[in-house]
Amino acid sequence: MSILTKKSVLITGGSGSIGEALTKRAISDKAKLIRVFSNDENGLYEMESKYGINKNIEFVIGDVYNEETVSELVKGIDIIFHAAALKHVDRCELYPIEAINVNISGTKNVVKAAINENVERMILISTDKAVNPVGVMGATKLLAEKLISAEAFHNKSNTIFASVRFGNVFHTRGSILPRIEKQIQNGGPITITDIRMMRYFMTKDQAVNLIISATKLANGGETFVLKMPLLNLNDLFEAMKESLSSKYGYTPSEIKTKTIGIRPGEKLIEYLLTSFEMENVFETKEFFIIPPLNKSVKSSDYFNAKKPKNLQFTLKKSKTLSKKEIMSILKQNY
């Protein structure tokens, strides 16, 4: 039986791509109540058009940085998936106070309400940009992770807090792939910030499975990180040209690539773990588990987990996917 079965589930940021995928999973797993919360009025309207036939779904509009709204929202909830966030690097650089309000203060409000209502579990959706951040978005998500792990240590309730750390997710709203497809549809050029840029990628199904695994395995304060393939963005864009150009009446050679320069808050390459986390992390076949650093835990506390060997060497020497391998992934996602 799923951990969601017969549970009341709250999904903040519920009208986003991950929020909607979690909603579908909660429906499939027969959750008792699914409360979808978002500040996106149109997104909620579209979701209600799709899923409103299910009588156990509620669609609620509001902002996570409104403490009073959040405290009412959490009443009667068993499990919280906290996906609400400002996630665009350039927007967060331009509007750092808004990023702080949503990504940090909003998380604090959800945590506080979870404790007050004795919620069973709360899972924060974070990002690999929280690892050694150079920009506002990554820094605010790192602080949100730290808030979650600290509350797991300090709070006197029974609520279990944990985080999951994502890479880029194929085919989500606001992600890079729809933008590149649109550029191909318009005949180019494709814009890339730097041909050396590399990113970790995952599918929506992998993202949801990681969240559900974390919900089941967490004892409090952990961060779960999927083992994801690393892609060179230039190789990804070239593969997209080959896959999609003919769909829009072009040959791949007709679609040019334009380098526009790295943006403030971006790194050439993201990382899954800090050097310090590598010294303490456990691993399973599918993901890494960063244990709470203020508790004494062992790998046997987690099903099928072990202490990895030569992890720093392995991560540094990990190869990027070839264009052929990228093409295979694209075929599964288009």
SERO-4910 file (N, C-alpha, C, O; in steps of 0.05 Angstrom, whole numbers):
BEGIN
 pado doro    nc1    nc2    nc3   cac1   cac2   cac3    cc1    cc2    cc3    oc1    oc2    oc3
  Met    A     17    -24      0      0      0      0     18     25      0     38     26     14
  Ser    A     10     45    -16     25     70    -18     24     85      9      4     83     23
  Ile    A     44    101     14     44    118     38     23    140     36     16    152     56
  Leu    A     13    144     12     -8    165      7    -36    154     11    -55    170     14
  Thr    A    -39    128     10    -66    116     11    -80    124     37    -70    121     59
  Lys    A   -105    134     34   -122    142     56   -110    165     73   -118    169     96
  Lys    A    -91    180     62    -79    203     75    -90    229     64    -99    230     41
  Ser    A    -89    250     80    -96    277     71    -70    291     63    -51    293     79
  Val    A    -68    299     38    -43    309     26    -46    338     18    -66    345      5
  Leu    A    -27    355     25    -25    383     16     -2    385     -3     20    376      3
  Ile    A     -7    398    -26     14    403    -45     16    433    -50     -2    445    -63
  Thr    A     37    446    -39     40    475    -44     54    477    -71     70    460    -79
  Gly    A     49    499    -85     59    501   -112     46    480   -129     58    470   -148
  Gly    A     21    474   -122      8    450   -134      0    453   -163     -5    432   -176
  Ser    A      0    477   -174     -7    480   -202     17    479   -221     14    480   -245
  Gly    A     41    476   -209     65    473   -226     67    444   -236     51    427   -230
  Ser    A     87    440   -252     90    413   -265     94    391   -245     82    370   -247
  Ile    A    111    395   -225    116    375   -204     91    373   -186     83    351   -179
  Gly    A     79    395   -180     54    395   -164     32    379   -178     18    363   -165
  Glu    A     29    383   -204      9    368   -218     16    338   -219     -2    321   -217
  Ala    A     41    332   -223     49    304   -224     44    290   -197     36    267   -196
  Leu    A     49    305   -175     43    294   -148     13    291   -144      4    272   -131
  Thr    A     -2    309   -155    -32    307   -153    -41    282   -167    -57    267   -156
  Lys    A    -31    276   -191    -38    252   -205    -30    227   -190    -45    208   -189
  Arg    A     -7    228   -177      3    205   -161    -16    201   -137    -23    179   -130
  Ala    A    -23    223   -124    -41    221   -101    -68    210   -108    -80    194    -93
  Ile    A    -78    218   -132   -104    207   -141   -101    177   -146   -117    161   -137
  Ser    A    -79    169   -160    -74    141   -166    -71    124   -141    -79    101   -140
  Asp    A    -58    136   -121    -53    121    -96    -75    123    -76    -73    114    -53
  Lys    A    -97    135    -85   -122    136    -69   -119    151    -42   -126    141    -21
  Ala    A   -107    175    -44   -106    192    -21   -135    200    -13   -153    202    -29
  Lys    A   -139    204     13   -165    211     23   -173    239     15   -196    244      7
  Leu    A   -154    258     17   -159    286     10   -133    296     -3   -111    290      5
  Ile    A   -137    312    -25   -114    325    -39   -120    354    -40   -139    363    -53
  Arg    A   -105    370    -26   -108    399    -25    -86    412    -42    -63    411    -35
  Val    A    -94    423    -65    -76    435    -84    -75    465    -79    -96    479    -81
  Phe    A    -52    476    -71    -49    504    -63    -30    518    -82     -8    508    -88
  Ser    A    -38    542    -92    -21    557   -111    -30    586   -111    -53    592   -104
  Asn    A    -11    603   -119    -19    631   -124    -25    636   -153    -29    659   -161
  Asp    A    -25    615   -169    -30    617   -198    -59    611   -204    -68    588   -205
  Glu    A    -75    632   -206   -104    629   -209   -111    613   -234   -128    595   -234
  Asn    A    -98    620   -257   -104    606   -282    -95    577   -280   -108    559   -291
  Gly    A    -71    572   -268    -62    545   -265    -81    528   -249    -86    505   -256
  Leu    A    -92    538   -227   -112    524   -211   -137    519   -227   -149    497   -226
  Tyr    A   -145    539   -243   -169    535   -260   -166    512   -280   -183    496   -284
  Glu    A   -142    511   -292   -136    490   -312   -135    463   -298   -145    443   -309
  Met    A   -123    462   -274   -122    436   -260   -150    427   -251   -157    404   -253
  Glu    A   -167    446   -243   -194    439   -235   -210    429   -258   -226    411   -255
  Ser    A   -204    439   -282   -217    429   -306   -209    401   -312   -226    385   -322
  Lys    A   -185    393   -305   -175    366   -310   -183    347   -289   -192    324   -294
  Tyr    A   -181    355   -263   -183    337   -241   -207    342   -223   -211    328   -203
  Gly    A   -223    362   -229   -245    370   -211   -266    349   -208   -282    350   -189
  Ile    A   -267    329   -226   -286    308   -224   -282    291   -199   -300    278   -189
  Asn    A   -257    292   -189   -250    277   -164   -260    294   -140   -250    316   -136
  Lys    A   -279    284   -126   -292    299   -104   -274    303    -80   -280    319    -62
  Asn    A   -251    289    -79   -233    292    -56   -211    311    -60   -191    312    -45
  Ile    A   -213    328    -82   -192    347    -88   -203    375    -82   -225    383    -90
  Glu    A   -186    391    -68   -193    419    -62   -171    437    -76   -148    430    -76
  Phe    A   -181    458    -88   -162    477   -102   -164    504    -87   -184    517    -86
  Val    A   -141    512    -75   -140    535    -58   -120    555    -69    -97    548    -75
  Ile    A   -128    580    -71   -110    601    -81    -99    617    -57   -113    623    -38
  Gly    A    -73    624    -59    -60    640    -38    -30    638    -40    -20    625    -58
  Asp    A    -16    652    -22     13    653    -22     24    640      3     13    643     25
  Val    A     47    626      0     58    613     24     70    633     43     74    626     67
  Tyr    A     76    657     34     87    676     54     65    690     70     71    708     86
  Asn    A     40    683     66     18    692     83     14    671    105      2    650    101
  Glu    A     24    678    129     25    658    150     -3    649    159     -7    626    164
  Glu    A    -22    668    159    -49    661    167    -63    642    148    -76    623    156
  Thr    A    -58    647    122    -69    629    101    -57    601    104    -72    581    104
  Val    A    -31    599    108    -18    573    110    -27    558    135    -31    534    133
  Ser    A    -31    572    157    -39    558    182    -67    546    179    -72    524    190
  Glu    A    -84    559    164   -111    547    159   -109    524    139   -123    504    141
  Leu    A    -91    527    120    -88    508     98    -79    480    108    -87    460     97
  Val    A    -63    480    129    -50    455    139    -68    439    157    -62    416    163
  Lys    A    -90    451    166   -108    437    185   -119    411    172   -129    412    150
  Gly    A   -117    389    187   -127    364    178   -109    349    158   -118    329    146
  Ile    A    -85    359    154    -67    347    134    -48    327    147    -38    332    170
  Asp    A    -42    305    133    -23    285    143      5    288    130     25    286    144
  Ile    A      5    294    104     31    296     90     31    322     73     12    328     59
  Ile    A     53    336     75     57    361     59     80    357     40    102    349     47
  Phe    A     74    363     14     95    366     -6     98    395    -12     80    408    -24
  His    A    121    407     -4    125    436     -7    141    442    -32    165    443    -32
  Ala    A    126    447    -54    138    452    -80    137    482    -87    149    490   -107
  Ala    A    123    498    -72    120    527    -79    148    540    -76    161    538    -56
  Ala    A    155    554    -98    182    568    -97    184    586   -121    170    583   -141
  Leu    A    201    606   -119    211    621   -142    236    607   -151    255    604   -136
  Lys    A    236    598   -176    257    580   -185    274    590   -209    294    578   -216
  His    A    266    613   -221    281    622   -244    305    639   -234    302    659   -219
  Val    A    329    631   -242    353    643   -232    353    673   -238    359    689   -219
  Asp    A    347    682   -262    349    710   -269    328    727   -254    334    749   -246
  Arg    A    304    716   -251    283    731   -236    291    734   -207    287    756   -195
  Cys    A    302    713   -195    311    715   -167    333    735   -163    335    748   -142
  Glu    A    351    737   -183    373    757   -181    362    785   -182    372    803   -168
  Leu    A    341    789   -198    330    816   -200    312    823   -177    310    847   -169
  Tyr    A    299    803   -165    280    808   -143    286    790   -119    271    773   -112
  Pro    A    309    795   -106    318    777    -84    299    777    -60    296    757    -47
  Ile    A    286    800    -54    268    800    -31    245    782    -36    236    768    -17
  Glu    A    234    781    -60    212    763    -67    221    734    -64    206    717    -54
  Ala    A    246    728    -73    256    701    -70    259    693    -40    253    670    -33
  Ile    A    268    712    -24    270    707      5    242    702     17    238    684     33
  Asn    A    223    719      9    196    717     20    184    689     14    172    677     32
  Val    A    187    680    -11    174    655    -19    191    631    -10    181    613      4
  Asn    A    217    631    -17    233    607    -14    242    602     15    246    579     23
  Ile    A    245    623     31    253    620     59    230    625     78    222    607     93
  Ser    A    218    649     77    196    655     96    172    637     91    159    628    109
  Gly    A    166    632     65    144    614     58    149    586     70    131    573     80
  Thr    A    174    576     67    180    550     79    177    550    109    167    531    121
  Lys    A    187    572    122    184    574    151    155    573    159    148    560    179
  Asn    A    137    586    144    108    586    150     96    558    148     80    550    165
  Val    A    105    543    128     94    516    124    105    498    147     90    482    157
  Val    A    130    501    153    142    486    175    127    491    202    120    473    216
  Lys    A    123    516    208    110    524    233     82    513    234     74    502    255
  Ala    A     67    515    212     40    504    212     40    474    215     23    462    228
  Ala    A     60    461    202     62    431    204     66    422    233     54    403    241
  Ile    A     83    437    247     88    430    275     63    435    292     56    418    308
  Asn    A     50    458    288     27    465    303      4    445    299    -11    439    318
  Glu    A      2    434    275    -20    415    269    -11    386    271    -26    368    265
  Asn    A     14    382    280     24    355    284     22    338    258     14    315    259
  Val    A     29    350    236     29    336    210     49    313    211     70    316    224
  Glu    A     43    291    198     60    268    199     87    273    185    108    268    197
  Arg    A     86    283    161    111    286    145    109    311    127     88    318    117
  Met    A    132    325    124    134    347    106    160    343     89    181    340    100
  Ile    A    156    345     63    179    342     44    183    367     28    164    376     15
  Leu    A    206    379     30    213    403     15    225    395    -12    242    377    -13
  Ile    A    216    408    -33    228    404    -60    250    425    -63    245    449    -65
  Ser    A    275    415    -65    298    433    -68    311    428    -95    300    416   -113
  Thr    A    336    438    -98    349    438   -125    379    435   -121    390    442   -100
  Asp    A    392    425   -142    421    422   -141    435    450   -141    459    451   -135
  Lys    A    420    471   -147    431    498   -145    437    506   -116    450    526   -111
  Ala    A    426    491    -97    432    496    -69    460    487    -61    469    493    -39
  Val    A    473    472    -78    500    462    -73    520    484    -81    522    491   -104
  Asn    A    535    494    -61    555    516    -66    543    538    -83    553    544   -105
  Pro    A    521    551    -74    506    570    -91    522    595    -97    538    604    -81
  Val    A    517    606   -121    530    631   -129    508    652   -134    515    675   -139
  Gly    A    483    645   -133    461    663   -138    440    662   -117    441    646    -99
  Val    A    421    680   -119    400    683   -100    382    658    -98    376    649    -76
  Met    A    375    648   -121    357    624   -120    369    601   -105    357    590    -87
  Gly    A    394    594   -113    408    572    -99    412    577    -70    409    559    -53
  Ala    A    418    602    -63    423    609    -35    397    607    -18    398    596      4
  Thr    A    375    616    -29    350    614    -14    341    585    -11    329    577      9
  Lys    A    346    568    -32    338    540    -29    357    525    -10    348    507      4
  Leu    A    382    533     -9    401    522     11    391    528     39    390    511     57
  Leu    A    383    553     44    373    561     70    347    547     77    342    540    100
  Ala    A    330    542     56    306    526     61    312    498     69    300    487     88
  Glu    A    332    486     56    342    459     65    351    459     94    345    442    109
  Lys    A    367    480    100    378    482    127    356    485    148    357    475    170
  Leu    A    335    501    140    312    505    158    298    478    163    291    472    186
  Ile    A    295    462    142    282    436    145    299    418    163    287    405    181
  Ser    A    325    416    159    341    398    176    343    408    204    344    392    223
  Ala    A    343    435    208    344    446    236    318    440    251    318    433    274
  Glu    A    295    443    237    270    438    250    267    408    257    254    401    277
  Ala    A    278    391    240    278    363    247    292    357    273    285    338    287
  Phe    A    311    374    280    326    370    305    313    384    328    312    373    350
  His    A    302    408    324    292    425    346    263    419    354    256    420    377
  Asn    A    246    412    334    218    412    340    211    389    358    222    367    357
  Lys    A    191    394    375    183    374    396    158    359    387    148    342    402
  Ser    A    149    364    362    126    349    352    135    323    340    159    317    340
  Asn    A    117    308    329    124    282    316    128    285    286    132    265    272
  Thr    A    127    310    276    129    314    247    157    307    237    177    315    249
  Ile    A    158    292    216    183    284    203    188    303    179    172    305    161
  Phe    A    211    317    180    218    336    159    241    325    142    260    314    154
  Ala    A    240    329    116    262    321     99    261    337     73    240    350     67
  Ser    A    282    336     57    284    350     32    291    331      9    303    310     14
  Val    A    283    338    -15    293    324    -39    306    345    -56    297    368    -58
  Arg    A    328    338    -68    344    356    -84    342    348   -114    352    326   -121
  Phe    A    331    365   -130    327    359   -159    349    371   -176    364    388   -167
  Gly    A    352    360   -200    366    373   -222    345    386   -240    323    392   -231
  Asn    A    352    390   -265    332    399   -284    313    377   -290    321    354   -292
  Val    A    287    383   -293    267    363   -298    257    366   -327    247    387   -334
  Phe    A    259    344   -343    249    345   -370    220    353   -371    203    343   -355
  His    A    213    371   -390    185    378   -396    169    388   -372    147    378   -367
  Thr    A    181    406   -357    165    420   -336    162    449   -345    177    460   -361
  Arg    A    141    462   -334    136    490   -340    160    507   -333    170    506   -311
  Gly    A    168    524   -352    190    542   -346    218    529   -349    238    542   -346
  Ser    A    219    503   -356    245    490   -360    256    497   -387    243    509   -404
  Ile    A    281    489   -391    295    498   -415    285    484   -441    287    496   -462
  Leu    A    276    459   -439    268    445   -463    246    457   -479    248    460   -503
  Pro    A    223    465   -466    202    478   -482    212    504   -495    203    510   -518
  Arg    A    230    518   -482    240    543   -495    256    537   -519    254    550   -540
  Ile    A    273    516   -518    290    508   -541    272    498   -563    277    504   -587
  Glu    A    252    482   -556    233    472   -577    220    495   -591    216    495   -616
  Lys    A    212    516   -576    199    539   -588    218    553   -607    210    562   -629
  Gln    A    243    555   -600    263    567   -617    267    551   -643    270    563   -664
  Ile    A    267    525   -641    268    508   -664    244    512   -682    246    513   -706
  Gln    A    221    513   -669    195    517   -684    196    543   -700    185    544   -722
  Asn    A    210    563   -689    211    589   -702    235    591   -722    240    612   -734
  Gly    A    249    569   -726    271    569   -745    297    577   -733    317    582   -748
  Gly    A    299    580   -707    324    588   -694    327    618   -692    309    633   -701
  Pro    A    349    627   -680    370    611   -670    364    600   -642    348    611   -627
  Ile    A    377    577   -636    377    568   -608    396    585   -592    419    590   -601
  Thr    A    388    593   -568    406    609   -552    418    592   -529    403    578   -515
  Ile    A    444    594   -526    458    580   -504    476    600   -490    489    617   -503
  Thr    A    477    598   -464    494    618   -449    523    612   -453    539    630   -456
  Asp    A    531    586   -452    559    579   -455    560    550   -464    547    533   -452
  Ile    A    576    543   -485    576    516   -495    588    496   -476    586    472   -479
  Arg    A    602    506   -455    613    488   -435    593    481   -412    600    465   -395
  Met    A    570    493   -413    551    490   -391    540    462   -389    533    450   -409
  Met    A    539    451   -364    530    423   -360    510    423   -338    512    438   -318
  Arg    A    489    406   -340    468    404   -321    460    375   -316    462    359   -334
  Tyr    A    450    370   -292    438    344   -286    408    345   -294    395    365   -290
  Phe    A    399    322   -305    371    321   -314    357    296   -302    370    276   -296
  Met    A    331    299   -299    314    277   -289    287    279   -303    280    301   -313
  Thr    A    271    258   -303    244    259   -314    224    265   -292    231    263   -268
  Lys    A    200    273   -300    179    278   -280    173    253   -263    169    255   -239
  Asp    A    172    230   -276    167    205   -262    189    200   -241    183    192   -219
  Gln    A    214    204   -249    236    201   -230    234    220   -207    239    213   -184
  Ala    A    226    245   -213    222    265   -192    201    257   -172    206    258   -148
  Val    A    179    247   -181    157    239   -164    165    214   -148    160    213   -124
  Asn    A    178    195   -161    187    171   -146    207    178   -124    207    166   -103
  Leu    A    225    198   -129    244    206   -109    229    218    -85    236    212    -62
  Ile    A    209    235    -90    193    247    -69    179    226    -52    180    227    -28
  Ile    A    167    206    -65    153    185    -51    172    168    -35    166    160    -12
  Ser    A    195    162    -47    216    146    -32    225    161     -7    228    149     14
  Ala    A    230    187    -10    238    204     13    217    204     34    223    203     58
  Thr    A    192    206     26    169    207     45    169    181     61    163    182     85
  Lys    A    174    158     48    174    132     62    198    128     80    196    118    102
  Leu    A    222    137     70    247    130     84    256    150    105    271    142    123
  Ala    A    247    174    103    257    195    121    252    190    150    230    182    158
  Asn    A    272    194    166    270    193    195    270    221    207    264    225    231
  Gly    A    278    241    191    279    269    200    305    282    194    326    274    205
  Gly    A    305    303    177    328    320    172    345    312    148    365    325    143
  Glu    A    338    291    134    354    282    111    349    299     86    328    313     84
  Thr    A    367    297     67    363    307     40    368    284     21    390    271     23
  Phe    A    349    278      4    351    256    -15    357    268    -43    345    287    -52
  Val    A    377    256    -56    387    266    -82    388    243   -102    402    224    -99
  Leu    A    372    246   -124    372    226   -145    399    224   -159    412    245   -163
  Lys    A    407    200   -166    431    196   -183    423    202   -212    410    185   -225
  Met    A    431    225   -221    421    235   -247    444    236   -268    467    239   -260
  Pro    A    437    233   -293    458    237   -314    465    266   -318    448    283   -315
  Leu    A    490    271   -324    500    298   -329    500    302   -360    511    286   -375
  Leu    A    489    324   -368    487    330   -397    501    356   -403    497    376   -389
  Asn    A    516    356   -425    526    381   -436    503    394   -451    492    382   -469
  Leu    A    497    419   -444    473    432   -456    476    435   -487    456    434   -501
  Asn    A    500    440   -496    504    442   -525    498    415   -539    485    415   -560
  Asp    A    506    393   -527    499    367   -538    469    362   -537    458    351   -556
  Leu    A    457    371   -515    428    368   -513    413    384   -535    395    374   -548
  Phe    A    422    408   -539    409    425   -559    414    414   -588    396    415   -604
  Glu    A    437    404   -593    443    392   -619    425    367   -623    415    363   -645
  Ala    A    422    351   -602    404    328   -604    375    336   -609    361    324   -624
  Met    A    367    358   -596    340    369   -600    336    378   -629    315    374   -641
  Lys    A    357    391   -640    355    398   -669    350    374   -686    332    374   -704
  Glu    A    365    352   -681    362    328   -698    335    315   -694    323    304   -712
  Ser    A    325    317   -669    299    304   -663    275    319   -673    255    308   -681
  Leu    A    277    346   -672    253    363   -675    252    380   -700    230    390   -708
  Ser    A    274    384   -713    275    403   -736    255    395   -758    240    412   -768
  Ser    A    255    370   -765    237    361   -787    207    364   -779    191    368   -797
  Lys    A    201    362   -754    173    366   -744    163    394   -752    139    397   -756
  Tyr    A    181    413   -753    173    441   -759    182    450   -787    182    474   -792
  Gly    A    190    431   -804    196    437   -831    224    448   -836    229    461   -856
  Tyr    A    243    441   -819    271    450   -822    290    426   -822    282    404   -813
  Thr    A    314    431   -832    335    411   -828    352    420   -804    353    444   -798
  Pro    A    365    402   -791    382    410   -768    402    432   -774    407    449   -757
  Ser    A    414    431   -798    434    450   -805    423    478   -808    438    498   -806
  Glu    A    397    481   -813    385    507   -815    381    521   -788    379    546   -787
  Ile    A    381    506   -767    377    517   -740    404    524   -729    420    506   -721
  Lys    A    410    549   -727    436    558   -716    435    561   -686    413    562   -674
  Thr    A    459    561   -674    461    564   -645    476    590   -639    497    596   -651
  Lys    A    465    606   -621    476    632   -614    485    632   -585    468    626   -567
  Thr    A    510    639   -579    520    641   -552    514    669   -541    523    688   -553
  Ile    A    500    670   -518    491    696   -508    505    704   -482    502    726   -472
  Gly    A    522    686   -471    536    693   -446    522    683   -421    498    684   -419
  Ile    A    538    676   -402    528    665   -377    513    687   -362    522    710   -362
  Arg    A    491    681   -348    475    700   -334    484    702   -305    495    683   -294
  Pro    A    478    725   -292    484    727   -263    470    705   -247    446    700   -252
  Gly    A    484    693   -228    472    672   -212    475    644   -223    466    625   -210
  Glu    A    487    642   -247    490    615   -259    519    605   -256    538    620   -253
  Lys    A    521    579   -256    547    565   -256    551    550   -282    531    542   -294
  Leu    A    575    545   -289    580    529   -313    571    500   -309    560    487   -327
  Ile    A    575    490   -285    567    463   -278    555    462   -250    565    475   -232
  Glu    A    534    447   -247    522    443   -221    534    418   -209    546    401   -222
  Tyr    A    530    415   -183    539    392   -168    517    380   -151    498    395   -143
  Leu    A    518    355   -146    497    342   -130    502    344   -100    483    345    -85
  Leu    A    528    344    -93    535    343    -64    559    362    -59    576    366    -77
  Thr    A    560    373    -36    584    388    -28    606    369    -19    600    345    -14
  Ser    A    630    378    -17    652    361     -7    646    350     21    652    327     26
  Phe    A    635    367     38    628    358     65    607    337     65    608    317     79
  Glu    A    586    340     47    565    320     45    576    294     35    566    272     44
  Met    A    596    295     17    607    270      7    620    253     29    621    228     27
  Glu    A    630    266     50    643    252     72    622    237     89    629    218    103
  Asn    A    597    246     88    577    235    106    554    220     92    538    207    106
  Val    A    553    222     66    529    212     52    527    181     51    548    167     53
  Phe    A    503    171     49    497    143     44    486    142     15    478    162      4
  Glu    A    485    117      4    474    114    -22    457     89    -24    463     69    -11
  Thr    A    437     90    -41    423     66    -50    428     64    -80    444     79    -91
  Lys    A    416     45    -93    420     42   -122    410     67   -137    422     75   -158
  Glu    A    388     80   -128    376    101   -142    384    129   -133    384    148   -149
  Phe    A    391    132   -107    395    159    -97    415    160    -74    422    140    -62
  Phe    A    424    185    -69    441    190    -45    423    199    -22    402    212    -27
  Ile    A    431    194      2    418    203     26    438    219     43    457    208     53
  Ile    A    434    245     44    450    262     62    437    261     89    415    272     93
  Pro    A    450    249    109    437    246    135    436    272    150    452    290    144
  Pro    A    419    275    170    420    299    187    447    300    201    456    280    212
  Leu    A    459    323    201    486    326    211    487    331    241    508    332    253
  Asn    A    463    334    253    463    338    282    451    313    297    444    315    320
  Lys    A    451    291    282    442    266    295    462    244    288    475    245    267
  Ser    A    464    224    304    481    201    298    464    180    284    446    168    296
  Val    A    470    175    259    455    155    243    474    137    229    498    143    226
  Lys    A    464    114    220    480     94    206    465     86    180    441     89    178
  Ser    A    480     75    161    468     68    136    445     47    140    426     47    124
  Ser    A    448     31    160    427     10    165    400     22    174    380      8    176
  Asp    A    400     48    180    375     62    187    358     65    162    334     72    165
  Tyr    A    369     61    138    354     64    113    355     39     97    376     26     95
  Phe    A    333     31     86    331      6     71    350      6     47    349     24     30
  Asn    A    367    -15     45    385    -19     23    406      3     19    416      7     -3
  Ala    A    412     18     41    432     39     39    459     30     49    461     11     65
  Lys    A    480     42     38    507     35     47    525     60     45    517     81     34
  Lys    A    548     58     57    567     80     56    583     76     30    595     55     26
  Pro    A    583     96     12    597     92    -14    627     93    -11    638    105      8
  Lys    A    641     80    -30    670     81    -31    680     99    -53    669     99    -75
  Asn    A    700    115    -47    713    132    -67    692    150    -81    694    154   -106
  Leu    A    673    161    -66    651    176    -78    662    201    -92    653    208   -114
  Gln    A    680    215    -80    690    240    -91    704    234   -118    700    249   -138
  Phe    A    719    213   -119    732    205   -144    711    198   -165    713    206   -189
  Thr    A    691    182   -157    670    173   -175    655    197   -187    651    198   -212
  Leu    A    647    217   -171    632    240   -181    649    257   -199    639    267   -219
  Lys    A    675    260   -192    692    277   -209    697    264   -236    700    278   -256
  Lys    A    698    238   -237    704    223   -261    679    215   -277    681    203   -298
  Ser    A    656    222   -267    631    214   -281    630    227   -309    635    251   -312
  Lys    A    622    211   -328    621    220   -356    594    232   -362    574    224   -351
  Thr    A    594    251   -381    569    262   -390    557    242   -410    571    226   -422
  Leu    A    531    244   -414    518    227   -433    526    234   -462    530    258   -468
  Ser    A    529    215   -479    535    220   -507    510    231   -521    488    229   -510
  Lys    A    514    242   -545    491    253   -560    471    230   -566    447    234   -567
  Lys    A    481    206   -572    464    183   -578    447    176   -554    423    170   -556
  Glu    A    459    177   -530    444    171   -505    423    193   -500    401    187   -491
  Ile    A    430    218   -506    411    240   -503    388    236   -522    365    241   -514
  Met    A    394    229   -547    372    224   -566    353    203   -557    329    206   -560
  Ser    A    363    182   -544    346    161   -533    327    172   -512    304    165   -511
  Ile    A    338    189   -494    321    201   -473    300    219   -485    277    219   -476
  Leu    A    308    235   -506    289    253   -518    266    238   -531    243    247   -530
  Lys    A    272    215   -543    250    199   -556    230    190   -535    206    187   -541
  Gln    A    239    185   -510    221    177   -489    204    200   -478    184    195   -465
  Asn    A    213    225   -483    200    248   -471    186    266   -492    176    287   -485
  Tyr    A    186    258   -517    172    273   -538    152    255   -553    138    265   -571
***
